[in-house]
Amino acid sequence: MTLDDLVEFAGGLDGVVVQTARAGDGSPELAWGDTFFYYSPDGTIPAAQPFATIVTKTYPGEESSRLDRPGAFRVNVAAGRTLFTEYTGVAPRDASAPAGPSPDDTVIAHPTYGSLGWLAVINPGPNTEADLRRLLRSGWEAARSRFDRRQAAGSTSQELSEK
């Protein structure tokens, strides 16, 4: 599964905005070249966190991903408690940082945000393609549900203030 395949799949989900950070867009320099997936049916980059990201370089504290290798990248997905536990065998609060290099093409706890229910796959391939599509769709569904709840709560608050 290539980086382009992932962008096409996740970016093709209804209401998804894809942002690849670059100079001049307000993104921190460290994020330049990384891709962020947001649920935003109006097509704008929301203030909310993305439901998935693709990173192409090693961030501080995440050396176990070994993204300094040519062509290496990591897909990160906000999986939530249930899927996180299904894939790792532990609850997010019990996730620990990797002790050594993380394997490629394997679903793992995110090296920094695992305790928040994020999963990751380094250099996805045939072993993780179906899982990654499932996780991306689940992350998208959760982001869409949060958006819908916020919209409904905002409408209710606005309706009450107009009365």
Rosetta blueprint (number, residue, H / E / L):
1 M L
2 T L
3 L H
4 D H
5 D H
6 L H
7 V H
8 E H
9 F H
10 A H
11 G H
12 G L
13 L L
14 D L
15 G L
16 V E
17 V E
18 V E
19 Q E
20 T E
21 A L
22 R L
23 A L
24 G L
25 D L
26 G L
27 S L
28 P L
29 E H
30 L H
31 A H
32 W L
33 G L
34 D L
35 T E
36 F E
37 F E
38 Y E
39 Y E
40 S L
41 P L
42 D L
43 G L
44 T L
45 I L
46 P L
47 A L
48 A L
49 Q L
50 P L
51 F L
52 A E
53 T E
54 I E
55 V E
56 T L
57 K L
58 T L
59 Y L
60 P L
61 G L
62 E L
63 E H
64 S H
65 S H
66 R L
67 L L
68 D L
69 R L
70 P L
71 G L
72 A L
73 F L
74 R E
75 V E
76 N E
77 V E
78 A E
79 A L
80 G H
81 R H
82 T H
83 L H
84 F H
85 T H
86 E H
87 Y H
88 T H
89 G L
90 V L
91 A L
92 P H
93 R H
94 D H
95 A L
96 S L
97 A L
98 P L
99 A L
100 G L
101 P L
102 S L
103 P L
104 D E
105 D L
106 T L
107 V E
108 I E
109 A E
110 H L
111 P L
112 T L
113 Y L
114 G H
115 S H
116 L H
117 G L
118 W E
119 L E
120 A E
121 V E
122 I E
123 N L
124 P L
125 G L
126 P L
127 N L
128 T L
129 E H
130 A H
131 D H
132 L H
133 R H
134 R H
135 L H
136 L H
137 R H
138 S H
139 G H
140 W H
141 E H
142 A H
143 A H
144 R H
145 S H
146 R H
147 F H
148 D H
149 R H
150 R H
151 Q H
152 A H
153 A H
154 G H
155 S H
156 T H
157 S H
158 Q H
159 E H
160 L H
161 S H
162 E H
163 K L
